[in-house]
């Protein structure tokens, strides 16, 4: 039996990563409003488990939002957050905040948490969470300003204001061991599940 697969995202990076596997799918942006869940922890001290639970819940809700309309299709939902000094760091809202985030992360270690979830008929049938250790180089203010100027508006759509698949890799001394998860979707674990469950060959 063939299943239609839907990736619940507007992220070009996630779409390209899944496309490169050869899996046939369509991408549909989820209309789920993340604000209520995010606001519960925004700016507050929380545990790593709290951050993981939030990301997992968001990835599920994004997929479930589409599953309500496409109940017979397999929906893949993803979410990601940055955990630093017992707080969650969201995407910067302006250039000033992107500078402050990068200045704060400079020379420090943080964790990048990625959740990938599969939903069918509004029920979670599989999920995976990745926690990657990210060590940023010590950066001068001038370097940060030049980096932000070079990548422009993209800095406002990226957690921690860094673009790991592009110039942002230069900000790091070391990154975790799963580049796909760092880029926003746990491709290796996802394709393993899809094959084992019979959704793909």
C-alpha positions in Angstrom: 0.0 0.0 0.0 1.3 3.5 -0.9 1.1 6.3 1.6 1.1 10.0 0.9 3.7 11.7 3.0 3.4 15.4 4.1 6.1 17.4 5.7 4.5 20.0 7.9 6.9 22.9 7.3 7.7 26.0 5.4 11.4 25.6 6.0 13.4 25.3 2.8 16.2 23.6 4.6 14.0 20.8 5.9 12.3 20.4 2.6 15.6 20.0 0.8 17.0 17.6 3.3 14.0 15.3 2.9 13.9 15.8 -0.9 17.5 14.7 -1.1 16.6 11.2 0.3 14.4 10.6 -2.8 11.3 10.3 -0.7 8.2 11.6 -2.5 6.3 14.0 -0.3 4.5 17.4 -0.4 5.2 20.2 2.0 2.4 22.1 3.7 2.8 24.9 6.2 1.2 24.1 9.6 -1.1 26.8 10.9 -0.6 25.7 14.5 -0.1 28.8 16.7 3.1 28.1 18.7 2.9 31.2 20.9 0.9 29.7 23.8 3.2 26.8 24.3 6.3 28.9 23.8 5.2 31.7 26.1 4.9 29.2 29.0 8.7 28.9 29.1 9.9 32.1 27.3 12.5 33.9 29.3 12.0 31.6 32.3 14.5 29.3 34.0 13.7 25.7 33.0 15.3 22.3 32.9 16.7 20.5 29.8 13.7 18.1 30.1 11.3 21.0 30.1 12.9 22.3 26.8 12.8 18.8 25.3 9.1 18.3 26.2 8.3 21.7 24.7 10.0 20.9 21.4 8.4 17.4 21.2 4.9 18.9 21.9 5.4 21.6 19.2 6.5 19.0 16.6 3.5 16.9 17.4 1.0 19.8 17.3 2.4 21.1 14.0 1.8 17.7 12.4 -1.5 17.1 14.1 -2.8 20.4 12.8 -2.4 19.1 9.2 -3.4 15.5 10.1 -6.9 16.9 10.9 -7.3 17.7 7.2 -5.3 14.8 5.8 -6.1 12.0 8.2 -5.1 9.1 5.9 -1.7 10.6 5.1 1.6 10.3 7.1 2.5 13.8 8.5 6.0 14.7 9.6 6.3 17.5 12.1 9.6 19.1 13.3 10.6 21.7 15.8 13.8 23.0 17.3 15.0 25.1 20.2 18.2 26.3 21.7 18.9 25.7 25.4 21.4 28.0 27.0 22.1 28.6 30.7 18.9 27.0 31.8 16.8 29.1 29.4 15.3 28.7 26.0 16.5 31.1 23.3 14.0 31.9 20.5 14.7 33.4 17.1 15.9 37.0 17.3 13.2 39.6 16.6 15.6 42.2 15.2 19.3 42.8 14.4 20.0 44.1 17.9 18.7 40.9 19.5 20.6 38.8 17.0 23.8 40.6 18.0 23.0 40.1 21.7 22.3 36.4 21.2 25.6 35.8 19.4 27.5 37.9 21.9 26.0 35.8 24.7 26.8 32.5 23.0 30.3 33.5 22.1 32.9 31.2 23.7 30.1 29.2 25.3 28.5 25.8 25.0 24.8 25.4 24.3 22.4 22.6 23.4 20.4 22.5 20.2 17.3 20.4 20.6 15.5 19.0 17.6 12.2 16.9 17.6 10.9 14.9 14.6 7.5 13.4 14.9 5.3 11.3 12.6 1.5 11.5 13.0 -1.3 9.6 11.3 -5.0 10.1 12.0 -4.1 12.8 14.6 -2.1 10.2 16.6 1.7 10.1 17.2 3.1 7.0 15.7 6.8 7.8 16.1 9.0 10.5 17.5 12.7 11.2 18.0 14.5 13.9 19.9 18.1 14.9 19.3 20.2 17.0 21.7 23.4 18.3 20.2 26.3 20.0 22.0 27.4 23.2 20.2 30.6 25.0 21.2 30.9 28.5 19.7 34.2 30.3 19.2 35.0 33.4 21.1 33.9 36.2 18.7 34.7 39.9 18.7 31.9 42.4 18.5 33.2 43.5 15.1 33.2 39.9 13.8 29.6 39.5 15.0 28.5 42.7 13.3 30.2 41.8 10.0 28.6 38.3 10.1 25.1 39.7 10.7 25.6 42.2 7.8 26.8 39.4 5.5 23.8 37.1 6.0 21.2 39.9 6.3 17.6 39.1 7.0 18.3 35.4 7.3 19.6 36.0 10.7 16.0 36.7 11.9 14.8 33.3 10.9 17.5 31.2 12.6 17.8 30.0 16.2 20.7 31.6 17.9 21.1 33.8 14.8 23.5 31.3 13.1 23.2 29.6 9.8 25.0 26.3 10.3 24.6 25.2 6.7 26.2 28.4 5.5 28.6 31.0 6.9 27.4 30.2 10.4 29.6 27.1 10.5 32.6 29.6 10.9 31.2 30.6 14.3 31.9 27.2 15.9 34.8 25.4 17.4 32.8 22.2 17.4 29.3 20.9 16.8 27.4 17.8 17.6 27.6 14.5 15.7 24.3 14.7 13.8 24.4 17.4 11.2 20.9 16.6 9.8 19.4 17.1 13.3 21.3 20.3 13.7 19.8 21.6 10.4 16.3 20.9 11.7 15.2 17.3 10.9 16.6 13.9 12.1 16.8 12.4 8.6 18.7 9.2 9.5 16.4 8.2 12.3 13.3 9.2 10.3 14.2 7.2 7.2 15.0 4.2 9.4 11.6 4.3 10.9 9.8 4.9 7.5 11.6 1.8 6.1 11.0 -0.4 9.1 7.3 0.6 9.2 6.8 0.0 5.5 6.1 3.6 4.4 9.1 3.6 2.1 11.3 0.9 0.6 
